Amino acid sequence: MHTYHLDAFLSGHVFAFVLLLSRIGSVMLLFPGIGEHYVSARARLFFACLICLLLLEPMLPRLPALPSAPAEMARMVGYEVIVGLFFGTLVRLVFGALESTGMIIGFTTGLSNATMMNPALATQSPLPSAFLTAAGLALIFITGMDHFLIRTTVALYDIFPAGGTLMTGDIAKTVINVTNQSFVVGVELATPFLVMSLLLYAAMGIIQRLLPSVQVFMVMLPIQIWGGLMMFLLTIAGILTIWLRYMDQSVGSFFQG
């Protein structure tokens, strides 16, 4: 009869699975389409465990052995959780560029008060913002970007080896840079609407000076809404295409220094 020691068992697959789940599970908390508020925690946990089971054997040689001190074990697990949350936050920041674009479109087209429930954010958002967020989420799965993000999650072990030292300065700098870049991209995607709004308000100002007794805002509001909807119809394909390219380049650039 064979006997198995608990220490030998934990030092093998179980501890390695815990380390994998700590990082990949943290990524799944913020993963587009999986880490949304409307997805149950049980479904997210099942998906993360399934990925960890598939990666356990190929990743086993790259994972450290079970440490002898409990404090070191807690440090390693905490390190994996922070790295997973770091990458998930970066993906969310890149995805948030569409939210910024939709907010600007809503303000410039007079649709800022026309709000609906945005399932991705679990809050009320202007119609263009909710539409762009849902369309971007659908494009991630249609184009196979979700597979690329999962492969990138595995590639994190090349930069952040399991059980390594946390580079807090580089992490903070990367988060700041990606936040700034995502906001700039969001504004750039909404540039046609900003130009249209500037021209429209300039025309409204001229008309108001020529005809002070006319309620120009009430007359121009339908024109602003219909013009914004027509421009949104003409630019939606370009906005989503450029954003998808930006997301592909941004996630790849995380591993190019």
C-alpha positions, -999 to 999 in steps of 0.1 A, spaced: 0 0 0 14 34 -10 14 63 15 16 100 6 30 127 28 11 160 30 42 181 26 52 163 -6 17 166 -20 15 203 -12 50 210 -26 39 197 -59 7 203 -78 -15 219 -51 8 248 -43 15 253 -80 -22 254 -86 -27 280 -58 0 302 -73 -16 300 -108 -50 307 -94 -38 337 -75 -25 354 -106 -50 342 -132 -80 345 -109 -70 381 -102 -68 388 -140 -103 372 -145 -117 396 -119 -111 424 -144 -111 405 -177 -134 421 -203 -166 400 -207 -157 377 -178 -150 401 -150 -182 421 -155 -207 428 -127 -234 408 -144 -212 376 -145 -216 356 -113 -186 351 -91 -191 313 -94 -188 315 -132 -156 336 -130 -141 312 -105 -149 282 -126 -134 298 -157 -102 307 -138 -99 272 -123 -103 257 -158 -75 278 -172 -53 270 -143 -59 232 -148 -49 235 -184 -17 255 -176 -7 235 -146 15 209 -163 34 232 -188 39 259 -161 49 235 -133 87 238 -140 85 276 -139 68 277 -105 88 278 -72 86 250 -47 66 252 -15 85 275 10 92 263 45 80 295 62 43 305 61 53 342 58 71 335 26 42 316 13 19 345 20 43 369 3 44 348 -28 6 345 -30 2 382 -24 28 389 -51 8 368 -76 -24 386 -67 -9 420 -72 6 411 -106 -27 398 -118 -46 428 -106 -20 450 -123 -24 434 -157 -62 433 -154 -62 470 -145 -41 478 -176 -66 460 -198 -95 478 -182 -78 512 -187 -73 504 -224 -109 493 -227 -120 525 -209 -109 546 -239 -142 537 -255 -160 550 -224 -142 583 -227 -151 585 -264 -188 578 -257 -189 604 -229 -175 631 -252 -199 621 -281 -228 623 -257 -218 658 -245 -212 672 -281 -244 657 -296 -268 667 -269 -273 631 -257 -256 634 -224 -289 633 -205 -302 603 -225 -288 576 -203 -293 539 -200 -279 511 -178 -244 502 -189 -239 465 -179 -201 467 -183 -199 495 -156 -231 486 -136 -241 523 -137 -259 548 -159 -241 560 -190 -250 581 -220 -263 562 -250 -231 565 -272 -210 554 -243 -231 523 -235 -233 514 -272 -195 517 -278 -188 497 -247 -211 469 -257 -197 469 -293 -161 469 -281 -168 440 -258 -184 420 -287 -155 428 -310 -130 414 -284 -146 380 -287 -155 381 -324 -119 390 -334 -102 365 -310 -87 393 -289 -98 373 -258 -74 345 -268 -46 371 -272 -53 385 -238 -52 350 -222 -19 343 -240 -6 376 -227 -16 367 -192 6 336 -195 34 357 -210 34 377 -178 56 351 -162 85 362 -185 84 396 -170 71 388 -135 84 354 -126 65 335 -99 78 344 -65 98 373 -77 103 408 -63 75 434 -68 86 464 -89 63 490 -74 79 519 -92 76 504 -127 40 493 -120 29 528 -109 46 544 -138 30 520 -163 -5 525 -148 -1 563 -151 12 562 -187 -16 538 -198 -42 560 -181 -29 591 -198 -26 574 -232 -61 559 -230 -77 593 -222 -58 608 -252 -69 581 -275 -105 585 -263 -104 622 -271 -88 616 -305 -115 591 -314 -141 618 -306 -123 646 -326 -149 647 -354 -177 654 -329 -156 680 -311 -151 698 -345 -188 695 -353 -197 709 -319 -173 738 -323 -187 748 -357 -223 744 -345 -219 766 -315 -200 792 -335 -229 793 -359 -254 795 -330 -234 825 -316 -235 843 -349 -272 837 -354 -280 848 -319 -262 881 -324 -281 887 -357 -315 876 -343 -315 883 -305 -352 875 -302 -349 840 -316 -344 811 -292 -315 797 -311 -308 769 -287 -343 754 -290 -341 757 -328 -306 742 -332 -310 714 -306 -328 690 -331 -302 698 -357 -274 691 -332 -290 657 -322 -297 646 -358 -263 658 -370 -246 639 -342 -265 607 -349 -256 609 -386 -219 615 -378 -220 587 -353 -234 564 -380 -206 574 -404 -177 571 -379 -187 542 -357 -168 516 -379 -137 537 -379 -138 544 -342 -141 507 -333 -114 497 -358 -89 523 -345 -97 514 -309 -92 476 -316 -58 484 -332 -49 505 -302 -58 477 -278 -37 452 -298 -7 475 -298 -10 486 -262 -12 451 -248 17 440 -269 37 471 -258 35 461 -222 61 434 -229 84 455 -251 95 479 -224 
